[in-house]
Amino acid sequence: MKTNILYTHKDLIEKSKSGDRNSQYKLYELYIDAMYNVSMRILGIKEDAEDIIQDSFVDAFKNLTSFRYESTFGSWLKRIVINKSINHLKLKKVPVIPLEQHEYYIGEEINEPIKTMDVTKIKKGIAQLPDGYKQIINLYLIEGYDHIEISEILEISSSTSKSQYHRAKKKLIQIINTLE
C-alpha cells in the first residue's frame, strides 16, 4: 500500500504531465533550491550546477509521463540531478580510481575520536577532501544513498563503495581534527 507522501504535489504533477506551464513552474519553484544544493555538493562549481539543474528540469518535464508515483517526485528528480551531475564529472574526466592507488590513501587505522563540532567545521572538512572521497561522503552521508545505490551510480562494486567511504571518513576526521 502506497503512503500519501508519494502523492505530494499530485495535482501539480498531473497538470505538468499535460503540459501546463504554470504547474511546471510551480514544481520548479518548489524544488529548485534543494536540487541546486544536491548538484553543488557533487560538482562544487556554481555555473556547472546551474547548467545541470536546468538540464535536469528540462529532462524531468520531458519524461514526466514515466513518473509513476513509485517514489516521491523529489526523490525521482533528485536521482536525475545526481546522475546528470556525476555524468558531468565523468565527461570532465574526474577519475574515480581505487583509493589504494590514490595519493591520499591512508594505510593504517586512525583511532582519533571526533569531538563534538559545528556543521561549518564539517563542511570545511568535506570541501578539503579529494574529489573521489567527497563524492562518496556526499552520496552516503548527505544524500542518504546506500552502498548498493552508490555502486550503481558510480559504476563501481558495492565493496569498493564501502571501502572508499571508510577511507573517506578517516580522511575527513583527520582533516577536521586539524581545523581550528
SULKA-V221479 format. One record per residue. D_LAST is the distance of its C-alpha to the last C-alpha in Angstrom with 1 decimal. Layout:
BEGIN
[[D_LAST] [D_LAST]]
END
This chain:
BEGIN
[[50.2] [47.7] [45.5] [45.5] [41.9] [43.3] [45.5] [42.9] [44.1] [47.3] [49.4] [47.1] [46.9] [50.7] [51.4] [48.9] [50.8] [54.0] [52.4] [51.7] [49.3] [48.3] [47.2] [45.3] [43.5] [42.7] [41.2] [39.3] [37.9] [37.0] [35.0] [33.8] [30.3] [29.6] [31.0] [29.1] [25.8] [27.0] [28.0] [24.9] [22.8] [25.2] [25.9] [22.9] [25.4] [26.7] [30.2] [30.7] [29.6] [32.1] [34.8] [34.3] [34.4] [37.6] [39.2] [38.2] [39.8] [42.9] [43.2] [42.7] [45.4] [47.7] [47.4] [47.2] [50.6] [49.0] [46.7] [48.4] [46.2] [45.3] [41.7] [40.2] [40.5] [36.7] [36.3] [39.0] [37.5] [34.0] [35.6] [37.2] [33.9] [32.0] [35.0] [35.4] [31.7] [31.8] [35.2] [33.8] [31.1] [34.0] [36.0] [33.3] [33.4] [29.9] [30.8] [30.0] [30.6] [30.6] [27.2] [28.8] [29.7] [26.3] [24.3] [21.3] [23.5] [22.2] [25.3] [24.4] [23.0] [19.4] [19.7] [16.1] [16.0] [13.6] [12.4] [13.2] [10.7] [11.5] [13.3] [11.3] [8.4] [11.5] [13.2] [10.7] [11.0] [14.7] [15.1] [13.9] [16.5] [19.9] [22.6] [24.5] [21.7] [20.6] [24.3] [24.6] [21.5] [22.7] [26.3] [25.8] [22.9] [23.1] [26.8] [28.1] [30.4] [31.6] [31.9] [35.5] [34.8] [32.0] [34.4] [37.0] [34.7] [33.3] [36.6] [35.2] [36.2] [34.6] [33.8] [32.0] [30.0] [29.2] [28.2] [26.1] [24.3] [23.8] [22.3] [20.2] [18.7] [18.0] [16.3] [14.2] [13.2] [12.5] [10.3] [8.4] [8.0] [6.5] [3.8] [0.0]]
END
